[in-house]
C-alpha cells in the first residue's frame, strides 16, 4: 500500500504586482481517497474483532458519546491506537483584564495529536508521485526512495506551554503554492485569525 501524491505544475507569484510573471514550480499535494462511511468502518471492525456488527455499533456509538462529552469538558481524550484529541481555540489578545470576554474567541477547534506508532506507520509508508505539467498532461511517475521523514507539527521550535501560553507555530506561513496555511494564532488565546499578534 502506498500514499498517492500529485505534483502539479503551477504558476507561483511571490508579489502582488499584477505584472509579476511568476515562476513555474511543481507543487505536491495528496490525492485523497473517497471517504469511508461509518457503516463500512463498523462492519470491518466487527470482522476483525470477531464480534457482531450490532455489538460493534453499540460500542462505537458509546465511545463516540464519551469522547464528545469529555473533550467538550476540556479533557485530552485518548483515541485507542490513534492518539488523543482535545479542545482548543483561537482568540484575540487584549491589554486590559476588563476587556476579556467570550466574544474575543474567533474559533473553537478540536485538536488531534497522533500517537507515535501512527506517525511511525505514516513515515514508513511508501509514496507514489504522479507529475502533471501545466496543461494537465501526465509527464512522470515517481516511487519514493527517501527516508520517509515527515514534518511533525507537534514538535515545533517554539515548544509547547500550558496555562494559556502559545502552542501554535510561527504564523503567517505559506505553502509552496502560495496559499496561507494556517494564519498564526495559537490554541489558547494568543493571536488572531490573520496571524497578527497585537502584543508583538
Beta strands, then each sheet from edge to edge (+ up, - down):
strand 1: 2-12
strand 2: 23-30
strand 3: 77-79
strand 4: 83-91
strand 5: 105-114
strand 6: 126-132
strand 7: 138-143
sheet 1: 2+ 1- 6- 7+
sheet 2: 3+ 4- 5+
end
